[in-house]
Amino acid sequence: MDLNKGVPVSIHLKTEVNQNDEQEEFLFDIKGQVIKMGDTLYIRYKEEQEDGSAPVSVTMKIFPDGAVQITRAGEMHVRLRFVYHEQFETNYQTPYGTIFLVLIQEIYILA
């Protein structure tokens, strides 16, 4: 298995959204690819949309220091960076306008 050339993988993705004391959970089983460039690991996949619109390209970039950057590119575009105990600010572009986000990673779970 040569990660430098890319390896097909099966991905089980669980996302939890907590907002206003409500929680939603989303589960995805999808095919993707893992590739290593230098010391950085990339996981790439396309996320199908429930409404039938075009799939969203997702790239998870895992840095040697443990930081993780997630980029979602489609009708809605966002780049999120997670670094333990650090704050990150970004804009989330949606069809309805831009949302300003502040991310603070307080826990680190890799499963």
N, CA and C of each residue as an Amber inpcrd file, in Angstrom:
protein
   333
   0.8520000  -1.1770000   0.0000000   0.0000000   0.0000000   0.0000000
   0.8980000   1.2400000   0.0000000   0.8110000   2.0450000  -1.0400000
   1.6400000   3.2380000  -1.1810000   0.7700000   4.4800000  -1.0430000
   0.8050000   5.0940000   0.1450000  -0.0140000   6.2780000   0.3950000
   0.3940000   7.4590000  -0.4700000   1.6140000   7.4520000  -0.9740000
   2.0550000   8.5540000  -1.8300000   1.3350000   8.5570000  -3.1760000
   0.8160000   7.4070000  -3.5900000   0.0840000   7.3080000  -4.8530000
  -1.4250000   7.3670000  -4.6410000  -1.8630000   7.2790000  -3.4050000
  -3.2910000   7.3010000  -3.1030000  -3.8360000   5.9010000  -2.9440000
  -4.6650000   5.7220000  -1.9430000  -5.2500000   4.4240000  -1.6380000
  -6.7560000   4.5990000  -1.4720000  -7.5750000   3.7950000  -2.1800000
  -9.0190000   3.8750000  -1.9740000  -9.3850000   3.3640000  -0.5810000
 -10.3440000   4.0490000   0.0660000 -10.7620000   3.6710000   1.4170000
 -12.2750000   3.7600000   1.5440000 -12.8060000   3.0220000   2.5180000
 -14.2050000   3.1540000   2.9230000 -14.2250000   4.0210000   4.1720000
 -15.1250000   4.9920000   4.1950000 -15.1820000   5.9560000   5.2910000
 -16.5340000   5.8570000   5.9740000 -16.5220000   5.7260000   7.3010000
 -17.7430000   5.8090000   8.1090000 -17.6470000   7.1200000   8.8700000
 -18.5100000   8.0560000   8.5310000 -18.4240000   9.4040000   9.0750000
 -19.6580000   9.7010000   9.9120000 -19.4260000  10.1490000  11.1310000
 -20.5170000  10.5370000  12.0270000 -20.3280000  12.0040000  12.3860000
 -21.3670000  12.7920000  12.1470000 -21.3300000  14.2160000  12.4640000
 -22.4670000  14.5230000  13.4190000 -22.1600000  15.2450000  14.4810000
 -23.1760000  15.6910000  15.4330000 -23.2290000  17.2080000  15.4070000
 -24.4410000  17.7500000  15.3060000 -24.6380000  19.1920000  15.3290000
 -25.4720000  19.5210000  16.5550000 -24.9280000  20.3500000  17.4270000
 -25.6310000  20.7910000  18.6280000 -25.9180000  22.2770000  18.5020000
 -27.2050000  22.6260000  18.5860000 -27.5900000  24.0230000  18.4430000
 -28.8750000  24.2610000  19.2180000 -28.8750000  25.2770000  20.0630000
 -30.0650000  25.6480000  20.8420000 -30.6640000  24.4550000  21.5740000
 -29.8410000  23.7130000  22.2820000 -30.2670000  22.5470000  23.0640000
 -30.8830000  21.4410000  22.2150000 -30.6500000  21.4580000  20.9170000
 -31.1080000  20.3920000  20.0310000 -29.8920000  19.7320000  19.4010000
 -30.0080000  18.4230000  19.1830000 -28.8930000  17.6850000  18.5960000
 -29.3750000  16.9070000  17.3830000 -28.5980000  17.0040000  16.2990000
 -28.8490000  16.2150000  15.0980000 -27.6220000  15.3630000  14.8330000
 -27.8530000  14.1510000  14.3480000 -26.7500000  13.2500000  14.0410000
 -26.8700000  12.8100000  12.5890000 -25.7530000  12.8370000  11.8960000
 -25.7110000  12.4280000  10.4950000 -24.6730000  11.3260000  10.3450000
 -25.0350000  10.2390000   9.6570000 -24.1240000   9.1180000   9.4230000
 -23.9450000   8.9280000   7.9210000 -22.7020000   8.7480000   7.5060000
 -22.3890000   8.5410000   6.0990000 -21.4420000   7.3590000   5.9650000
 -21.6920000   6.4820000   5.0110000 -20.7550000   5.4330000   4.6120000
 -20.4310000   5.7040000   3.1510000 -19.2010000   6.1200000   2.9050000
 -18.8200000   6.5880000   1.5840000 -17.4480000   6.0500000   1.1910000
 -17.1560000   6.1390000  -0.0820000 -15.8430000   5.7620000  -0.6100000
 -15.0130000   7.0280000  -0.7730000 -13.7280000   6.8990000  -0.5210000
 -12.8380000   8.0430000  -0.6550000 -11.4340000   7.5890000  -0.9840000
 -10.4940000   8.4790000  -0.7620000  -9.0970000   8.1960000  -1.0560000
  -8.2240000   8.8480000   0.0080000  -7.1740000   8.1350000   0.4110000
  -6.1610000   8.6730000   1.3170000  -4.8760000   8.8150000   0.5180000
  -4.2450000   9.9670000   0.6560000  -2.9700000  10.2050000  -0.0220000
  -2.0510000  10.9690000   0.9230000  -0.7750000  10.6510000   0.8570000
   0.2150000  11.3330000   1.6930000   1.1040000  12.1830000   0.7980000
   1.2100000  13.4690000   1.1470000   2.0980000  14.3870000   0.4360000
   3.0450000  14.9860000   1.4710000   4.3020000  14.6370000   1.3600000
   5.2540000  15.0660000   2.3870000   4.8790000  14.4200000   3.7060000
   4.7530000  15.2170000   4.7480000   4.3570000  14.7100000   6.0650000
   2.8690000  14.8800000   6.3330000   2.1170000  15.3410000   5.3400000
   0.7020000  15.6440000   5.5200000  -0.1590000  14.5630000   4.8820000
  -1.2080000  14.1600000   5.5880000  -2.1320000  13.1290000   5.1300000
  -3.4270000  13.7960000   4.6660000  -3.9330000  13.3840000   3.5070000
  -5.1720000  13.9210000   2.9550000  -6.1940000  12.7990000   2.8350000
  -7.4160000  13.0810000   3.2470000  -8.5390000  12.1700000   3.0290000
  -9.5370000  12.9450000   2.1770000  -9.8680000  12.3840000   1.0090000
 -10.7660000  13.0790000   0.0830000 -11.9570000  12.1920000  -0.2380000
 -13.1190000  12.8410000  -0.3070000 -14.3320000  12.1220000  -0.6860000
 -15.3800000  13.1110000  -1.1690000 -16.4220000  12.5660000  -1.7910000
 -17.5570000  13.3790000  -2.2280000 -18.7470000  13.0150000  -1.3510000
 -19.3980000  14.0360000  -0.8290000 -20.5430000  13.8510000   0.0640000
 -21.8240000  14.1030000  -0.7300000 -22.6280000  13.0580000  -0.8750000
 -23.9010000  13.1890000  -1.5810000 -24.8540000  14.0370000  -0.7400000
 -25.6960000  14.8130000  -1.4070000 -26.6380000  15.6870000  -0.7180000
 -28.0260000  15.0540000  -0.7020000 -28.7080000  15.1860000   0.4320000
 -30.0380000  14.5830000   0.5840000 -31.0460000  15.1560000  -0.3980000
 -30.8660000  16.4210000  -0.7900000 -31.8310000  17.0580000  -1.6830000
 -31.5580000  16.7660000  -3.1610000 -30.5410000  15.9360000  -3.4410000
 -30.2420000  15.5650000  -4.8130000 -29.3690000  16.5590000  -5.5590000
 -28.9590000  17.6330000  -4.8990000 -28.0830000  18.6010000  -5.5560000
 -26.6880000  18.0020000  -5.7400000 -25.8230000  18.7310000  -6.4010000
 -24.4810000  18.2340000  -6.7270000 -23.7160000  17.8280000  -5.4670000
 -22.9410000  16.7500000  -5.5460000 -22.1400000  16.3200000  -4.3950000
 -21.1470000  17.4060000  -3.9770000 -20.7880000  17.3900000  -2.7060000
 -19.8300000  18.3420000  -2.1520000 -18.4850000  17.6380000  -2.0210000
 -17.4320000  18.2570000  -2.5550000 -16.0790000  17.7140000  -2.4050000
 -15.5520000  18.0830000  -1.0260000 -15.0710000  17.0780000  -0.3040000
 -14.5470000  17.2970000   1.0440000 -13.1030000  16.8130000   1.0860000
 -12.2330000  17.6410000   1.6520000 -10.8390000  17.2710000   1.8730000
 -10.5150000  17.4810000   3.3390000 -10.0350000  16.4310000   3.9880000
  -9.5430000  16.5250000   5.3630000  -8.0250000  16.4630000   5.2800000
  -7.3840000  17.4810000   5.7920000  -5.9240000  17.5800000   5.7500000
  -5.4190000  17.4180000   7.1800000  -4.6240000  16.3790000   7.4210000
  -4.1310000  16.0810000   8.7660000  -2.6390000  16.3950000   8.8000000
  -2.2890000  17.3930000   9.5950000  -0.9110000  17.8740000   9.6750000
  -0.1110000  17.0480000  10.6780000   1.2110000  17.0310000  10.5480000
   2.0550000  16.2490000  11.4690000   1.8770000  16.6340000  12.9400000
   1.5190000  17.8960000  13.2170000   1.3460000  18.3350000  14.6090000
  -0.0200000  17.9800000  15.1780000  -0.8710000  17.2900000  14.3830000
  -2.1890000  16.8790000  14.8530000  -3.3050000  17.8280000  14.4690000
  -2.9780000  18.9900000  13.9220000  -4.0120000  19.9150000  13.4610000
  -4.7550000  19.2880000  12.2850000  -6.0440000  19.6070000  12.1730000
  -6.8810000  19.0670000  11.1000000  -7.5790000  20.2330000  10.4080000
  -7.5400000  20.2320000   9.0870000  -8.2630000  21.2330000   8.3090000
  -9.2630000  20.5070000   7.4250000 -10.5160000  20.9480000   7.4640000
 -11.5700000  20.3660000   6.6350000 -12.0350000  21.4310000   5.6590000
 -12.0030000  21.0970000   4.3740000 -12.4740000  22.0150000   3.3400000
 -13.6450000  21.3590000   2.6300000 -14.7630000  22.0810000   2.5800000
 -15.9500000  21.6310000   1.8550000 -16.1610000  22.6040000   0.7050000
 -16.1680000  22.0760000  -0.5250000 -16.3020000  22.9300000  -1.6980000
 -17.4950000  22.4740000  -2.5170000 -18.4360000  23.3550000  -2.6600000
 -19.6380000  23.0810000  -3.4270000 -20.4520000  24.3580000  -3.4510000
 -21.7760000  24.2180000  -3.4420000 -22.6290000  25.4060000  -3.3910000
 -22.3380000  26.2090000  -2.1250000 -22.0410000  25.4920000  -1.0460000
 -21.6180000  26.1280000   0.1970000 -20.1460000  25.8020000   0.3940000
 -19.3430000  26.8020000   0.6640000 -17.8990000  26.6010000   0.7980000
 -17.4580000  27.0040000   2.1980000 -16.6370000  26.1570000   2.8020000
 -16.0960000  26.5010000   4.1200000 -14.7650000  25.7920000   4.3150000
 -13.8810000  26.4530000   5.0380000 -12.6120000  25.8470000   5.4470000
 -12.5540000  25.9710000   6.9660000 -12.4810000  24.8180000   7.6330000
 -12.4450000  24.7700000   9.0950000 -11.1010000  24.2220000   9.5290000
 -10.5160000  24.8310000  10.5310000  -9.2210000  24.3590000  11.0420000
  -9.3810000  24.0770000  12.5280000  -8.9600000  22.8910000  12.9200000
  -9.0680000  22.4590000  14.3110000  -7.6760000  22.2300000  14.8750000
  -7.3290000  23.0290000  15.8650000  -6.0640000  22.8970000  16.5770000
  -6.4100000  22.9120000  18.0530000  -5.9700000  21.9020000  18.7690000
  -6.3070000  21.7480000  20.1860000  -5.9990000  23.0220000  20.9660000
  -7.0210000  23.5350000  21.6380000  -6.9600000  24.7230000  22.4980000
  -6.6210000  26.0090000  21.7450000  -6.9140000  26.0710000  20.4660000
  -6.7050000  27.3010000  19.7120000  -8.0160000  27.7540000  19.0920000
  -8.1210000  29.0500000  18.8440000  -9.3070000  29.6410000  18.2420000
  -9.0480000  29.8910000  16.7600000 -10.0540000  29.6220000  15.9300000
  -9.9410000  29.8240000  14.4910000 -11.1990000  30.5300000  14.0060000
 -11.0350000  31.5730000  13.2060000 -12.1660000  32.3160000  12.6570000
 -12.2350000  32.0850000  11.1530000 -13.4590000  31.9350000  10.6390000
 -13.6350000  31.7020000   9.2060000 -15.0090000  32.1850000   8.7710000
 -15.2040000  32.2780000   7.4720000 -16.5050000  32.6030000   6.8980000
 -17.0680000  31.3640000   6.2270000 -18.3570000  31.1180000   6.4270000
 -19.0560000  29.9880000   5.8320000 -19.9830000  30.5610000   4.7670000
 -19.6510000  30.3310000   3.4990000 -20.4320000  30.8790000   2.3980000
 -21.5870000  29.9420000   2.0720000 -22.8130000  30.4530000   2.1770000
 -24.0090000  29.6750000   1.8760000 -24.8020000  30.3980000   0.7900000
 -25.7980000  29.7410000   0.1970000 -26.6400000  30.4160000  -0.7980000
 -27.4220000  31.5870000  -0.1940000 -27.5350000  31.6200000   1.1320000
 -28.3190000  32.6510000   1.8100000 -27.4660000  33.7900000   2.3400000
 -26.1540000  33.6920000   2.1700000 -25.2530000  34.7220000   2.6700000
 -24.0710000  34.0910000   3.3810000 -23.2260000  34.9340000   3.9280000
 -22.0190000  34.4770000   4.5990000 -22.2280000  34.4850000   6.1090000
 -21.8150000  33.4030000   6.7550000 -21.9100000  33.2760000   8.2100000
 -20.4940000  33.3030000   8.7660000 -20.2630000  34.1530000   9.7540000
 -18.9620000  34.2310000  10.4100000 -18.9250000  33.1920000  11.5280000
 -17.8890000  32.3520000  11.5600000 -17.7600000  31.2990000  12.5680000
 -16.4890000  31.4860000  13.3730000 -16.5810000  31.1770000  14.6620000
 -15.4120000  31.1040000  15.5280000 -15.3740000  29.6840000  16.0740000
 -14.2710000  28.9630000  15.8370000 -14.1230000  27.5810000  16.2880000
 -13.0880000  27.5260000  17.3930000 -13.4470000  26.8490000  18.4770000
 -12.5070000  26.6050000  19.5620000 -12.5640000  25.1190000  19.8620000
 -11.4600000  24.4270000  19.6600000 -11.4200000  22.9880000  19.9060000
 -11.0060000  22.7460000  21.3470000 -11.9400000  22.1850000  22.1260000
 -11.6630000  21.9330000  23.5350000 -11.3620000  20.4760000  23.8270000
 -11.8080000  19.5870000  22.9390000 -11.5140000  18.1640000  23.1250000
 -10.9020000  17.6260000  21.8420000 -10.2060000  16.5300000  21.9660000
  -9.5430000  15.9190000  20.8150000  -9.8270000  14.4320000  20.8680000
 -10.6410000  13.9500000  19.9440000 -10.9920000  12.5320000  19.9070000
 -10.6910000  12.0100000  18.5120000  -9.9060000  10.9810000  18.4390000
  -9.6210000  10.3320000  17.1650000 -10.0100000   8.8730000  17.3140000
 -11.0160000   8.4570000  16.5500000 -11.4870000   7.0770000  16.6710000
 -11.5490000   6.4320000  15.3070000
